[in-house]
Amino acid sequence: MVDLHIAPSETTREQPVPSGRAPWVALALAVSAAMSYVVSMVLPYYVNNLDRFPLEDLPLAGDAIELWPYDTAYSLPFLVAGIYALMCAPFVAGAVAMWAGFRLWVDRRTMTQLSRAIMLLAAAVSIGTWGWLFTPLASALLSWLLD
């Protein structure tokens, strides 16, 4: 009797499977964490010309609530971004970096090139956000906003 069963070849590889929305969600969360710092701290810092002061004197430069955009009728989105930046953004950035690293490792054989690129970008944005948090400018802006 002839065996017609053909064993799968060890050289066949799994075909890339689209990863769905997960890479885009990771990128959106990473960008939201980074943009919360840009919108609530960095933008007011440069628009109000506070970069002319030394970082040590930044709390003496003026109260954040008395300067643009916090003294306008459009201050609510900036306040929400500031609250998000202070309370959630570091945790979101850290979680996205870990999530991206985990997904890149687990799905390394089945992930499409586009999904891999998006996950790498999300990880880079998250790690960049964390790296920025340890700069002297970030420390000065956080103390200025909290003061």
C-alpha positions in Angstrom: 0.0 0.0 0.0 1.3 3.4 -1.0 1.3 6.3 1.6 -0.2 9.3 -0.1 0.2 11.6 3.0 2.7 14.3 2.2 4.6 15.6 5.2 4.9 19.4 5.3 8.3 20.6 4.4 10.4 22.2 7.0 11.3 24.9 4.5 7.8 26.3 4.2 7.2 29.4 6.2 4.1 30.9 7.6 2.6 33.6 5.5 2.4 37.1 7.0 -1.0 37.7 8.5 -2.2 41.3 8.8 -2.1 42.3 12.5 -5.3 44.2 12.4 -5.7 47.5 14.3 -3.3 46.8 17.1 -0.2 48.6 15.6 -2.3 51.6 14.8 -3.7 51.7 18.3 -0.2 51.4 19.7 0.9 54.3 17.5 -2.1 56.4 18.4 -1.5 55.9 22.2 2.2 56.7 21.8 1.6 59.9 19.9 -1.1 61.0 22.3 1.3 60.7 25.2 4.0 62.6 23.4 1.6 65.3 22.1 0.2 65.9 25.6 3.6 67.1 26.7 4.0 69.2 23.5 0.6 70.9 23.7 0.5 71.5 27.5 4.1 72.4 28.3 6.5 72.9 25.3 4.1 75.0 23.2 3.3 77.5 26.0 6.9 77.6 27.0 8.0 78.8 23.5 5.0 80.9 22.6 5.3 82.9 25.9 9.1 83.4 25.2 10.0 81.7 28.5 13.0 80.2 26.8 14.8 83.5 27.4 14.9 82.7 31.1 17.4 80.2 32.6 15.7 76.9 33.5 16.3 77.5 37.2 14.4 80.8 37.1 11.4 79.4 35.1 9.1 79.2 38.1 9.8 82.9 38.8 8.9 83.8 35.1 5.2 83.7 35.7 2.4 81.4 36.7 1.3 79.0 34.0 -2.4 79.9 34.5 -1.7 83.5 33.8 0.0 82.9 30.5 -1.3 81.8 27.0 -3.1 79.5 26.4 -4.3 79.0 30.0 -5.7 82.6 30.2 -7.9 82.3 27.1 -11.4 81.0 26.5 -9.8 78.0 24.7 -7.9 76.8 27.8 -9.9 73.6 28.4 -8.2 71.4 25.8 -4.8 72.6 27.1 -5.8 71.9 30.7 -7.0 68.4 29.7 -3.8 67.7 27.9 -1.8 68.9 30.9 -3.8 66.6 33.2 -3.3 63.7 30.8 0.4 64.5 30.6 0.8 64.6 34.4 -1.3 61.6 35.3 -1.4 59.2 32.4 1.2 59.8 29.7 4.2 58.3 31.4 2.3 55.1 32.1 0.8 55.0 28.6 4.2 55.5 27.0 5.8 52.8 29.1 2.9 50.4 28.4 3.1 51.0 24.7 6.8 50.4 24.6 6.4 47.1 26.4 3.4 46.1 24.3 5.2 46.9 21.1 8.3 44.9 22.1 6.1 42.0 23.1 4.1 42.0 19.9 7.3 42.4 17.8 8.8 39.3 19.5 5.7 37.1 19.6 4.5 37.9 16.0 8.0 38.1 14.5 7.2 35.4 11.9 3.7 36.4 11.0 3.8 40.2 11.2 3.6 42.1 7.9 6.3 44.7 7.1 3.8 47.5 7.6 2.7 46.3 11.0 6.3 45.8 12.0 7.2 49.4 10.9 4.2 50.9 12.8 5.0 48.9 16.0 8.6 50.0 15.7 7.5 53.6 15.3 5.2 53.3 18.3 8.0 51.9 20.4 10.4 54.7 19.2 7.9 57.4 20.1 7.2 55.9 23.5 10.9 55.5 24.3 11.6 59.0 23.1 8.8 60.3 25.3 10.4 58.6 28.3 13.8 59.9 27.3 12.5 63.4 27.1 11.1 63.1 30.7 14.6 62.9 32.0 15.9 66.0 30.4 16.4 69.3 32.4 13.8 71.1 30.2 11.2 68.5 31.1 11.9 68.8 34.8 11.7 72.5 34.7 8.5 72.5 32.7 6.9 70.0 35.0 7.8 72.1 38.1 6.6 75.2 36.3 3.3 73.7 35.4 2.7 72.3 38.9 3.8 75.5 40.6 
